[in-house]
Amino acid sequence: MPNPFCAAFLLAVEAQRVIELRLVRIAWGGAEAQAEMVSMVGEKIVAAMEAANTLLAGGTHCQVIARYRELVAANARRLSA
């Protein structure tokens, strides 16, 4: 695992790619755009709750960042397919 600063920086870069992919999908419009917007909001709520639970259970911010990176990578794969 990279140091916390590097992991946070990588998360920011990776998240920007997902934002780009999502904006393209939304810009095309239609049912896929609507589904992506609904999915996006739901994912953010679930991820925030998961992060809070990790921290409340004694987890570290490094664990939270690592999990967010997993979620971002999964979205990047899905949106790139």
C-alpha positions as CSV (number, residue, x, y, z in Angstrom):
1,M,0.0,0.0,0.0
2,P,1.4,3.4,-0.9
3,N,1.9,6.0,1.8
4,P,-1.3,7.8,2.8
5,F,-0.5,10.9,0.8
6,C,0.2,8.9,-2.4
7,A,-2.9,6.8,-1.9
8,A,-5.1,9.9,-1.5
9,F,-3.5,11.5,-4.5
10,L,-4.1,8.3,-6.6
11,L,-7.7,8.3,-5.4
12,A,-8.2,11.8,-6.6
13,V,-6.7,11.1,-10.0
14,E,-8.7,7.8,-10.4
15,A,-11.9,9.5,-9.3
16,Q,-11.4,12.2,-12.0
17,R,-11.4,9.5,-14.6
18,V,-14.6,8.0,-13.3
19,I,-16.2,11.5,-13.2
20,E,-15.2,12.0,-16.9
21,L,-16.7,8.6,-17.9
22,R,-19.9,9.4,-16.0
23,L,-20.3,12.8,-17.5
24,V,-20.0,11.3,-21.0
25,R,-22.6,8.7,-20.2
26,I,-24.9,11.4,-18.7
27,A,-24.4,13.7,-21.7
28,W,-25.6,11.0,-24.1
29,G,-28.9,11.1,-22.2
30,G,-31.6,8.5,-22.2
31,A,-32.3,5.6,-19.9
32,E,-28.6,4.8,-19.3
33,A,-28.0,8.4,-18.2
34,Q,-30.9,8.3,-15.8
35,A,-29.8,5.0,-14.4
36,E,-26.2,6.3,-14.0
37,M,-27.4,9.3,-12.0
38,V,-29.5,7.2,-9.7
39,S,-26.7,4.7,-9.2
40,M,-24.1,7.5,-8.6
41,V,-26.1,9.0,-5.7
42,G,-26.8,5.7,-4.1
43,E,-23.2,4.6,-4.4
44,K,-22.0,7.7,-2.7
45,I,-24.4,7.3,0.2
46,V,-23.4,3.7,0.7
47,A,-19.7,4.5,0.5
48,A,-20.0,7.3,3.0
49,M,-21.8,5.0,5.5
50,E,-19.2,2.3,5.0
51,A,-16.4,4.8,5.6
52,A,-18.1,6.0,8.8
53,N,-18.6,2.5,10.0
54,T,-14.9,1.6,9.3
55,L,-13.8,4.7,11.3
56,L,-16.2,4.1,14.2
57,A,-15.0,0.5,14.4
58,G,-11.5,1.7,14.9
59,G,-10.3,1.5,11.2
60,T,-7.9,3.9,9.8
61,H,-8.2,6.6,7.1
62,C,-5.8,4.4,5.0
63,Q,-8.4,1.6,5.1
64,V,-11.1,4.1,4.0
65,I,-9.0,5.4,1.1
66,A,-8.1,1.8,0.0
67,R,-11.8,0.9,0.0
68,Y,-12.7,4.0,-2.0
69,R,-10.0,3.2,-4.5
70,E,-11.5,-0.3,-4.9
71,L,-15.0,1.2,-5.5
72,V,-13.6,3.8,-8.0
73,A,-11.7,1.1,-9.9
74,A,-14.8,-1.0,-10.1
75,N,-16.7,1.9,-11.5
76,A,-13.9,2.7,-14.0
77,R,-14.1,-0.9,-15.3
78,R,-17.8,-0.8,-15.6
79,L,-18.0,2.5,-17.3
80,S,-15.1,1.7,-19.7
81,A,-16.8,-1.6,-20.9
